Amino acid sequence: MSTTPRRPTPEELRACAGRSIPPVIAPGLTVLMCGINPGLYSAWTGHHFARPGNRFWPALHRSGMTPRLLAPAEQEELLASGIGITNVVDRATATAAELTCDELREGGRRLEEDVERYRPRWLAVLGITAYRAAFAEPKAVLGRQELTLGSTHVWVLPNPSGLNAHFQLDDLAELFGELHAAAQD
């Protein structure tokens, strides 16, 4: 009997367009990680950053933010480490390029409301282009931002998607580690 998980068919993936994944969130987190939006594979599984090849989970572990490498299906275990996950835009798409500027801006407003409600110490947005659009910060760079949302500090990380060839796993782990070090202060 094969232990390889079943992969979705192209039809099953297309059917996931527009779906959303509930956030993994609780009051008082150390870091709320914020993806751009769910991909179709993640929407199919119901778990954040679930597509094989996405480097989120390995980068999170290698950075020291989790005690072991978690699988996407174990996403709720992040809460024990003081970490949550949400998205700028809830709507699943094949690529983030399908999102409109209006959706990103509205997602930024909704995210501000979530941050006000749950009060994480840090908000980490994973995707600089999405951050720039969502928060009207066209000159933002990776790392700690001057912008704060109430008492929540903001950090921008690269998108960990395997489609982002600008950053390899070791680079991502190092950048996640910089956030981890700042969050410990």
Buried (B, 14 or more C-beta within 10 A) or exposed (E): EEEEEEEBEEEEBEBBEEBBBEBBBBEEBBBBBBBBBBBBBBBBBBBBBBBEEBBBBBBBBBBEBBEEEBEBEEBEBBBEBBBBBBBBBBBBBEEBEEBEEEBBBBBBEBBBEBBEEBBBBBBBBBBBEBBBBBBEBEEBEBBBBEBEBEEBBBBBBBBBBEEBEEBEEEEBBBBBBBBBEBBEE
